[in-house]
Amino acid sequence: MKIVIAGAGEVGRHLAKMLSNEEQDIIIMDTEENKLAVLDQYNLMTYHGSATSWSDLKDVKVSSAHLFVAVTPYEARNLLACQMAKRLGARKTLARIDNSEFLLKKHLPFFSELGINHLIYPEYLAAAEIKASLKYTWVRNWFEMFDGQLIVLGVKLRENSILVGKRLRDLGPESSFLHLCAIKRNREIIIPRGDDSLEPNDIAYVATMRQYVDDVARVCGKEHIPVERVFIMGGTEIAEQLVRMVGDRYRIKVVDPDLERCRYFAESLPQCVVVHGDARDTDLLEEEGLSDYNVFVALTDSSEANILGCLMAKENGVRKTIAHVENLQYINEAEALNIGTIINKKLLASSRIFQIMLDNDEADARSLALADAEVAEFIIKDGARVTRGEIKDLRLPQNMTIAGLVRNGTGQLVKGDTRLQAGDHVVVFCLNGVVHNIEKVFS
């Protein structure tokens, strides 16, 4: 598949790096050569040029592109570039935007007529992820696969979990409603086998079905924290989108040091209380009653400030903290510090684009909202070798596990004696960069 990416900023670079592992034909273009230089080590091509230049688009042969992605910092430029790429023959186009109003269903036909197939707003995706975290406070990661027929959860385990200390092969009826897909331990992802066991402070990624989510919480030693009051540090775009999404559901307080930004929030978002100040000021936190809040959400533009803010909130007795960590290299460190849920809009944007990056038969979608693993969806083709026996006898690659499947519209977990069938929708958990190898197993 040929993919042209316009914009070598944070989202564009991260997407290009991820796609380069998938053995796709990737071209990334930008008007600033220094942004392209850092990508020379990856399996992709760079092009110094403008996405709104007819000649530059022709030079990268956008006419043969299966997907054209415009993720420059400028919304208008992205929209225009997609229109031009479509006119030149690009099969599908995607534009990064900064206006959530464009995402309303009533406006989508307008953009479709312009030749823009998909719109992506990373800050909106981040806010939606936080919204889910407020609903399931004991979960680190939450993926809904195949319209929610299967759920993949990331949960940090403590000593009180009945799963801790047991080998996978010894897990009995108490875990029949979940399938352990992967373990994150000491910054490393492990695809577990029967002799592997869970340890305290592991992050366990498990597949289940919606009706068993409460049972998963129980065996993991978790309890739901009722959320009524949410304290937000930083009046950023993500914070604005979050307040618009859930402001009528929770009592929200937003603290920001920028007076103009505070005025904007006060005028535009009456459903929240706005405080002018620095949320890293311990006196201010005490004065604003931080310890009375159920959730602390750190959304400033500084990863370091967000991590520090969450640590301070924990010290003040806040049970659930959420941090926007933009620097990918900080994610493992932040998880080791036990600050709660980590949000990264680059990973979320890449996940969404991967879901759009369908095969020619549009049969499978992928999710990449983890820093070092992938959750992939496949539809099993006629004659695929995975249909030739029970799963335990298939000798599947060691770097993957089948988390669950959807058959005839109903989700179910897989066991050793499960036999896959053509037409089954399967969810696979695997290490980064191996999807292109695993894909062959199901086709």
C-alpha positions in Angstrom: 0.0 0.0 0.0 1.3 3.4 -0.9 0.8 6.1 1.7 1.8 9.8 1.3 2.0 11.8 4.5 2.1 15.6 4.3 3.6 17.1 7.4 6.6 15.9 9.4 5.5 17.3 12.7 4.9 15.1 15.8 1.9 13.2 14.5 3.3 12.8 11.0 6.7 11.6 12.2 5.3 9.1 14.6 2.8 7.8 12.0 5.6 7.4 9.5 7.8 5.5 12.0 5.0 3.1 12.8 4.1 2.5 9.2 7.7 2.0 8.2 7.7 -1.1 10.4 4.7 -2.4 8.4 6.6 -2.7 5.1 4.3 -0.1 3.5 5.4 2.2 0.7 5.7 5.4 2.7 6.5 9.0 1.5 6.5 11.8 4.0 6.8 15.4 2.7 7.4 18.7 4.5 8.6 22.2 3.6 11.2 22.1 6.4 14.2 19.8 5.6 15.3 19.6 9.3 12.1 17.8 10.2 12.7 15.3 7.5 16.3 14.7 8.3 15.5 12.8 11.5 13.6 10.2 9.5 16.5 9.1 7.3 17.1 6.0 9.5 13.6 4.6 8.8 12.3 2.5 5.9 10.6 5.3 4.1 11.2 8.1 1.6 11.2 11.8 2.4 10.4 14.7 0.1 11.2 18.3 0.6 8.2 20.1 -0.8 4.7 21.5 -0.2 1.5 19.5 0.0 -0.3 22.4 -1.7 1.9 22.5 -4.7 0.6 20.7 -7.8 4.1 20.0 -9.1 5.3 18.6 -5.7 2.2 16.3 -5.4 2.9 15.0 -8.9 6.5 14.4 -8.0 5.6 12.1 -5.1 3.1 10.4 -7.5 0.2 11.0 -5.3 -2.1 9.8 -8.1 -1.1 6.2 -7.2 -1.5 6.7 -3.4 -3.9 4.4 -1.6 -4.0 6.9 1.3 -3.0 10.6 1.5 -2.7 11.9 5.0 -2.4 15.7 5.6 -1.2 16.4 9.2 0.5 19.7 8.9 -0.1 22.2 11.8 -2.4 24.2 9.6 -6.0 23.1 9.2 -6.8 25.0 6.0 -3.6 23.7 4.3 -4.6 20.1 5.3 -8.0 20.5 3.8 -6.7 22.1 0.6 -4.0 19.5 0.2 -6.5 16.6 0.5 -8.7 18.2 -2.2 -5.7 18.6 -4.5 -4.5 15.0 -3.8 -8.0 13.6 -4.5 -8.2 15.6 -7.8 -4.9 14.0 -8.8 -6.1 10.5 -8.1 -5.4 9.6 -4.5 -7.8 6.8 -3.5 -8.5 8.0 0.1 -7.6 11.3 1.9 -7.4 12.2 5.5 -7.0 15.7 7.0 -6.0 16.7 10.5 -8.3 19.5 11.8 -8.6 21.8 14.8 -12.4 22.3 14.8 -14.6 19.7 16.4 -17.6 21.2 14.7 -16.3 19.7 11.4 -16.8 16.2 12.9 -20.5 16.5 13.2 -22.3 14.0 11.0 -24.3 16.7 9.2 -21.1 18.3 7.9 -19.4 15.1 6.7 -21.2 15.1 3.3 -19.8 18.6 2.6 -16.2 17.4 3.1 -16.8 14.2 1.1 -18.0 16.3 -1.8 -14.7 18.2 -1.6 -12.8 15.0 -1.8 -11.9 14.6 1.9 -12.8 11.1 3.1 -11.7 11.3 6.7 -11.1 14.0 9.4 -9.0 13.6 12.5 -8.7 15.9 15.5 -6.1 14.5 17.9 -7.2 16.7 20.8 -10.7 15.4 20.4 -9.5 11.8 20.4 -7.5 12.5 23.6 -10.6 14.0 25.3 -12.7 10.9 24.3 -10.1 8.6 25.8 -10.2 10.6 29.0 -14.0 10.4 29.0 -13.7 6.6 28.9 -11.2 6.7 31.7 -13.6 8.6 33.9 -16.2 5.9 33.3 -13.9 3.0 34.1 -11.5 4.5 36.7 -9.7 1.2 37.5 -8.6 0.6 33.9 -5.3 1.9 32.3 -6.3 1.2 28.7 -9.7 0.5 27.2 -10.2 -0.8 23.6 -13.6 -1.6 22.1 -13.2 -4.0 19.2 -15.8 -4.8 16.6 -18.4 -2.3 17.8 -17.8 -3.4 21.4 -18.4 -7.1 21.0 -14.9 -7.6 22.5 -13.2 -5.4 25.1 -9.4 -5.3 25.7 -8.4 -3.8 29.0 -5.0 -2.8 30.5 -5.1 -3.2 34.3 -2.3 -2.7 36.8 -2.2 -5.6 39.2 -1.5 -5.4 43.0 -0.9 -8.1 45.5 -4.6 -8.4 46.3 -5.4 -9.8 42.8 -6.2 -13.5 42.8 -4.4 -13.7 39.5 -1.0 -12.8 40.9 1.4 -15.6 41.5 -0.5 -18.1 39.3 0.8 -19.6 36.0 -1.6 -19.1 33.1 -2.1 -22.9 32.8 -3.3 -23.0 36.4 -5.9 -20.3 36.2 -9.2 -21.9 36.9 -12.9 -21.1 36.7 -12.3 -17.8 38.4 -10.8 -16.4 35.2 -13.0 -18.2 32.6 -14.4 -14.9 31.5 -11.1 -13.3 30.5 -8.2 -14.1 28.2 -4.7 -12.8 29.2 -3.3 -11.3 26.0 0.0 -9.6 27.2 1.9 -8.5 30.2 3.9 -5.3 30.6 6.6 -5.8 33.1 9.6 -3.5 33.7 9.0 -1.6 30.5 8.8 -4.8 28.4 5.8 -6.4 26.7 5.5 -10.1 27.2 3.2 -12.3 25.0 2.5 -14.9 27.7 2.5 -18.7 27.4 1.2 -21.4 29.8 4.2 -21.4 32.1 4.2 -17.6 32.5 2.8 -16.1 35.7 1.6 -12.7 36.8 3.5 -10.6 39.3 2.5 -7.5 41.4 2.7 -4.3 39.5 2.4 -6.0 36.1 0.1 -4.3 33.7 -2.1 -7.1 32.4 -3.9 -6.8 29.0 -6.9 -9.0 29.0 -9.8 -9.6 26.6 -13.3 -10.0 27.8 -16.9 -9.2 26.9 -18.9 -6.2 28.2 -21.1 -8.3 30.5 -18.0 -9.5 32.4 -16.2 -6.2 32.9 -17.2 -6.1 36.6 -15.9 -9.7 37.1 -12.6 -8.7 35.6 -12.3 -5.8 38.0 -13.0 -8.2 40.9 -10.4 -10.8 40.0 -7.9 -8.0 39.4 -8.5 -6.7 42.9 -9.9 -3.4 41.6 -12.9 -1.3 42.6 -14.7 1.4 40.7 -14.2 4.9 42.0 -17.5 6.8 41.7 -16.6 10.1 40.0 -18.4 13.3 40.8 -15.7 15.9 40.9 -12.9 16.4 38.4 -9.9 18.7 38.8 -8.2 19.7 35.5 -4.7 21.2 35.4 -4.3 23.2 32.2 -6.9 24.9 30.0 -5.6 23.4 26.7 -7.6 22.3 23.7 -7.9 18.8 25.2 -9.3 20.3 28.4 -11.8 22.3 26.3 -13.0 19.3 24.4 -13.3 17.2 27.6 -15.4 19.9 29.3 -17.7 20.0 26.3 -18.1 16.2 26.4 -18.6 15.6 30.1 -19.2 19.1 31.7 -22.9 18.3 32.4 -22.0 15.0 34.1 -19.3 16.0 36.6 -18.4 19.0 38.7 -15.3 20.3 37.0 -12.7 22.8 38.0 -10.0 24.0 35.5 -6.8 25.7 36.7 -4.6 27.6 34.2 -1.9 30.3 34.6 -3.0 32.1 31.4 -5.5 34.8 32.3 -6.8 35.2 28.8 -7.3 31.4 28.5 -9.2 31.5 31.8 -11.5 34.2 30.5 -12.2 32.2 27.4 -13.1 29.1 29.5 -15.3 31.2 31.8 -17.2 32.7 28.9 -17.4 29.7 26.6 -17.8 26.8 29.1 -20.1 27.8 32.0 -20.4 24.2 33.0 -17.0 24.4 34.8 -15.4 26.5 37.5 -12.3 28.3 36.3 -9.3 29.3 38.5 -6.4 31.5 37.4 -3.2 30.1 38.9 -0.5 27.4 38.7 -1.8 24.0 39.6 1.7 23.0 40.7 1.4 25.5 43.6 0.8 23.3 46.7 -0.8 26.3 48.5 -3.2 26.8 45.6 -4.1 23.1 45.5 -4.9 23.1 49.2 -6.9 26.3 48.8 -9.0 24.9 46.0 -9.7 21.7 47.9 -7.9 19.2 45.7 -8.2 16.4 48.2 -12.0 16.6 47.8 -11.8 15.6 44.1 -12.1 12.1 42.8 -10.0 12.5 39.6 -7.1 14.8 38.7 -6.4 15.3 35.0 -3.1 17.0 34.0 -3.4 18.4 30.5 -0.8 21.2 30.1 1.6 21.2 27.1 4.4 20.0 29.4 4.8 16.3 29.9 7.0 16.9 32.9 4.5 19.3 34.5 1.7 16.8 34.0 3.7 13.9 35.6 4.6 16.1 38.5 1.1 17.4 38.9 -0.3 13.8 39.1 2.3 12.9 41.8 1.3 15.9 43.8 -2.4 15.0 43.4 -1.6 11.4 44.6 0.1 12.9 47.7 -3.1 14.9 48.3 -5.2 11.8 48.4 -6.7 11.9 44.8 -7.2 8.2 43.9 -7.4 8.5 40.1 -5.0 10.6 38.1 -4.7 11.0 34.3 -1.7 12.6 32.6 -1.3 13.8 29.0 2.3 12.7 28.3 3.3 13.9 24.8 6.9 12.7 24.9 6.8 9.0 23.9 10.1 8.4 25.7 8.5 9.4 29.0 5.6 7.0 28.8 7.4 4.0 30.4 8.9 6.2 33.1 5.4 7.7 33.9 3.9 4.2 34.1 6.7 3.1 36.5 5.9 6.1 38.7 2.3 4.8 39.1 0.6 8.0 38.1 -2.4 6.3 36.6 -3.7 6.6 33.1 -1.4 7.9 30.4 -2.8 9.8 27.4 -0.8 10.4 24.2 -2.5 12.1 21.3 0.1 11.0 18.8 -0.6 7.3 19.6 -4.3 7.9 19.5 -4.1 9.7 16.2 -1.9 6.9 14.8 -4.5 4.4 16.0 -7.3 6.2 14.3 -5.3 6.4 11.0 -4.4 2.7 11.2 -8.1 1.9 11.5 -8.7 3.9 8.3 -5.7 2.2 6.6 -7.7 -0.7 5.4 -6.7 -3.5 3.0 -8.1 -3.5 -0.5 -11.0 -5.6 0.6 -11.5 -3.3 3.6 -11.6 -6.4 5.8 -9.5 -5.5 8.8 -8.6 -2.5 10.9 -5.8 -1.9 13.3 -5.3 0.0 16.6 -2.0 1.3 17.8 -2.9 3.2 21.0 0.0 1.5 22.9 3.6 2.6 22.8 5.1 -0.8 22.2 2.4 -3.2 21.1 -0.4 -3.5 18.6 -4.0 -4.6 18.8 -5.1 -5.8 15.4 -8.4 -6.9 13.9 -8.6 -9.5 11.1 -11.3 -11.3 9.1 -10.2 -14.9 8.4 -10.2 -15.8 4.7 -11.3 -19.0 3.1 -8.5 -21.5 3.2 -6.5 -19.7 5.9 -4.2 -22.1 7.7 -5.6 -21.1 11.1 -8.8 -22.9 10.2 -7.0 -26.3 9.9 -7.1 -27.3 13.5 -7.5 -26.3 17.1 -5.7 -23.2 18.2 -3.4 -25.2 20.5 -2.1 -27.2 17.6 -1.5 -24.4 15.1 2.0 -23.4 16.1 1.2 -19.7 15.9 4.1 -17.2 16.0 5.5 -16.6 19.5 5.1 -12.8 19.3 1.3 -12.9 19.0 -1.8 -14.2 20.8 -5.4 -14.4 19.6 -7.4 -12.4 22.2 -10.9 -13.3 21.0 -13.2 -13.5 18.1 -16.6 -12.4 16.8 -18.7 -15.1 15.0 -22.2 -14.4 13.6 -22.2 -11.0 15.4 -21.4 -12.4 18.9 -18.1 -12.0 20.7 -16.4 -14.9 22.4 -13.0 -15.7 24.0 -10.7 -18.3 22.6 -9.3 -21.4 24.3 -6.9 -24.1 23.3 -9.6 -26.2 21.7 -11.2 -23.4 19.8 -11.4 -23.9 16.0 -11.4 -20.8 13.9 -13.6 -20.5 10.8 -13.5 -18.5 7.6 -15.4 -15.3 8.2 -14.5 -15.1 11.9 -13.5 -11.6 13.1 -10.4 -12.1 15.3 -8.6 -9.8 17.6 -4.8 -10.3 17.8 -2.4 -8.8 20.4 1.2 -8.6 19.1 4.5 -6.8 19.4 5.2 -3.7 17.4 6.2 -4.1 13.8 5.1 -7.7 13.2 1.6 -7.2 12.0 2.7 -7.5 8.3 4.0 -11.0 9.1 1.0 -12.1 11.2 -1.4 -10.9 8.6 -0.4 -13.8 6.3 -1.6 -16.3 8.9 -5.2 -15.2 8.5 -5.3 -14.8 4.8 
